[in-house]
Amino acid sequence: MSFDSSELIESLSCENNYITRNHIMEYLNDSVEQLLELKNIDPKIDVLEFFTEYFKTVLEGNHILYRDFSFVSRTQYNRACFVQKFFELFCHLLTRDERVNSLEMHSLVMLICVNFPKNLVDKSFRILSRDDNQKICFKDFIYVFQFQFFYKEFIEEAKEIYENSANSDGDSIRDVKKISDKISILIEKSKFECPPVNLIIEILNEKSSKLDFFELLHELALNEKIIKHKGKLPCPNEMLDFEKNMPNNDKSTKEVKEQILGDRLNLSNFKPNGLRQKSLTNISNCMSKQSPVDQKKKRYSSDSSSDTDT
């Protein structure tokens, strides 16, 4: 039997690329860490069943619920899942003619990730308005939030390129070709996730040279091809149909979501730690409240009482 070393090397290379591209080692390491933690609580835990359930939650995107920000932001898949679950949990806000500010929106985000940085929410708001106290609707926020969180490393680098591209006399006119070339080089050399370069160049060429950086980000955030590229949200033109298929009242929405949240924990072998249990309680409480403002007030009072228990 002949042995073709080149075929073996090619096969191993493909496997390694798959493992790296999908961050398999990240999830293996995390699953082992959680297993060891739970072994201390329940030494008789079924290891095979645990790993089966863990990777099932990863495939469903539920693995990021009630996790620390370092884990939530660790992979692009985690980020996309986080935005998707945030949207699913609070999409009832789509049907309300209600606007919230950055602080109120951040209080909602913290219900599923208690140490989620406020500056990422602030930066998402800034794409839509330079007024820090501006209130926006949930539908407008969710797309810029997805773009800001998913491409945050790229945005930081691109912002510097954009700011340095202004003419020397200080006016707002920028050299579109210069920006396009530098962003192309950035994307080619980067080790972080970037939007498709052809879409960026296409938008830059279509718009005026006076298009500021935040306007560019807004155009990219609402671009259907970019939304479908990696994200898990319905496109803007699909949002109306999504709203029509939602439950007709807040009570039914609340009951459905509480059942989903309960099932996700009850069907899992994970014994939620204090952080996850507290997050679930906060979310369940949030479902019955009238507005994000009321949610914020009641969350602060519940936090102050729970702090005395801990």
N, C-alpha and C positions, 0 to 999 in steps of 0.2 A: 504494500500500500504506500503510495507516494505521499509526501508531505510538502505542501506548498506554503512556505513561510510567509510569502507576500500576502496570500489570502488571509492567513491568520492575523498578520499585522493590520491589514485593512479592516478585518472584522473587529479587532480590539479597538482600533481607532474610532470606528463608528459607535461602538458601545461607550467608549469614553466620552465622545462628543455628546451622546444622548444623556449620559449621567451628568455631565457638566452643564449642558444647556437647560436641563430640567431641575437642576439643583437637588438631585436625588440624595447626595450625601448630607445636605442641610436637613432634610426631613428624616433621614435615618438617624442622624445624631440627636435631633430633637426628640424623636420617638423613644430612643434609648434613655435619654435623660428623664423623660416623663415616666417611663417604665420603672426606672430605678427609684424615682421619687415615690411612686405608688406602691412599689414593693415594700417600702418601709412602713406603709400604712396597712397593706394587705399582702402578706407574703404568699398567699395561695392564689394570687391573681393568675389567670390563664394567659400565658405569654403570647401564644399564637392568636388567640382571640383579641388580645389587646392590639397587636400589630395590624390585624385585619381591620379592626374598627378605626384605628388611627389613620390608616391610609384611605379608608373609606371617607372619613371626614375631610381629608386633604382633597380628594377628588370632587367632593361636594362643595368645597370652598368654605366649610364651616369651621375649619381648624384655626382660623384667625380670631374667632369670637372670644372675647375676654382674655386676650393675650397681651403681653407686654409689647410696647412699640418697637423694641429692638427686633422682635420676632415678626411682627406685622410688616415691617418695612424691609425685611431681610432679602426677599426675592420679589421680582416683578409679579409673579403669580399671586403671592400673598397680598400685594398692594391692590391688584385688580379684584381679588376676592373681597378684600376689606371694603372697597368702594361699593361693590355689588351688594354686600350684606347690609351696609349702611343704607343704601337706597331701598332695599327690600323692607327693612325695619321701619323706615320713616317715610315711605312713599305716599302714605295717606296725607302728607302735607301738600302733595300735588293738587289735591282737590280743595284746598283752603286758600282763600284770598288773604294770605297772611305773609308778612315779610319779617325777617329776623336779622339781627346784626351779627357781627363776627363772634362776639362773646356768647350769645345764645346758641349759635350753631356749634361752637366748640363744646358747649355743655352737652349737646346731643352726641357728638362724636365720642366724648369721654365715657358715655354710657357703655360702649363696647370696647374701649381702650382707654383706661383711666389716665395714662401718662402720654397720650397723643399730644404732640407739641402744638401749642396755640398758633405759633408763627406760620405753620403750614395752612391753617384755616385763614389766618390774616392775609397771607399771600394769595390765596384763592380769591378772597374778596377783592383784593387790590387789582386783580385782572379785570374786574367789572367796574370798580369805582376806586378813585384815589381818596375818597372820603372815608376815614376810618369808622365813622359812625353810621355809614350807609346801611340801609336794610334792603335785603334782596329776597326773592322767593326761592323756594327749594329747587325748583326746576332749573333756574339759572345757575344756582350754586353747584349742583351735582356734577355738571360737565367740567367746569373749571377746576373743581376739587379733584376730579379724576385725573385731569391733565397735570395739575400741579404736583400731586402726590406721585403719580406714575413716572413723571419725567423730571423730578425735582433737581437731580444732579445736572442734567442737561440745561435746564432753565438758568441755573446759577452761572454756568459757563457762557451760555449764549447772551445773557444779560450784559456781561462785561464786554463781549464783542460788539454788541449793539450800541452800548454807551460810548465806546471808543471810535465809532464809525461816523459820528457827527462831524460836520465841517469845522474847520479850525476857527471860523468866525463865530461859532457858538449857536448858529441857527439849527433848526430841527431837521433840515434836509440831510438825508443820508445816502451814501453810495450803495445802491442795492446790490450791484455786482460784487463789491468788496465784502459786504455782509454775507452774501451767498457763498462766496469762495471760502471765507473763514469758517463759516458754519459747516460747510462740506468737509473741510479739513478736520474740524473738531469731531464730527460724527465718525469720520474714517478712523481716527486715532483713539477714540474714546473706548473705555471699558464698561461704560454704563449704558443703560437703555436710552435710545434717542428716537424721536419721530422720524418717519421716512424722509430722507433729505429731498427727494423730488417734490414732495408735497409742500415743504417749507419754501423751496425755491419758486414753486408755482404761485404760492400766495404772495411772496415778496414781489414777483414780477407783475402780478395782477394789480396790486395795491400801489398807492402813491408812495413816493420816497419819504413822505412826511408821516407815514404810519409809525406810531410809537411802539415800543416794545410790548406794552400790555395789550395793545390792540392786536398785535401779531399773535400773542399767546391766546387771546380770545378767539381769533379766527381759527387757530390750530385746534383749540379745545372743542369747537363746534363742528370741525371737519368730520364728515361722516366716515371717510376712509380711515382717519386716525382713530376714531371711536371704535371702529370694527377691527382695527389692526391688532390691538391687544386687550382692549377694554371689554367689560361685560354688561354695559348699560344699553338699553334700547336707544336707537338713534333719535334725534329730535323729531324727525317726521313720523316716527313710530310711537312717540310719547302720547299722542292724543288717543290712539287705540288702546294703549296701555291703561290710561286713565278711565276709559269707558268700561274696561273689564274689571276694574277694581270694585270691591264691595261698596254698596250704596250708602252705608252709614258707618260712623266711627265705632259703634259698638261691635258690629260684625268684623270690622277690620281688627279691632283689639282682640277679639276672641280667637280669630285665626292666627294672629301673630303670637299670642301667648301660648297657643297649642303647639305651634312650630318650635318656639323656643324651648318649651318643656320637653318635647319629643327629642330634640337634639341632645339634651342632656340625659334624659331617661334611657334612651336607646344606646347610650355610650357607656363603656366600661370606665371612663374617666370619672374619678371622684373629684368634683370641682373643688379647687382650693378656695380660700376665703375671698380672693380677688374675683374669681369667676362667679362665685355665689352672689357676691355683692353686686356685680355687674348685672346678673340676671334679675335680681330683685329690683334694681334701679330701672331696668328696661320694662319690666312688668308694671311697675308703678307709673312709668312714663306713658304707657298705653292708655291709661284711664284719665290722663290730665288733659286740660282743654287747649293749652298752648305752650310753646317753648318757654315763654316767660314764666308761666306757672310752674313748668317743669324745673326751671332753674331754681326758683325760690324754694320749692319743696325738696329738691335734691340737696340744697345747702343745709336745710334743717335736718334732713335724715343723716347727712354726713356728720354733722356735729354731734348727733346722738350716738351714731355708731362708733365714732372716735373714742367715746368714753368706754365703750365695750371692749375695744381693742387695746 
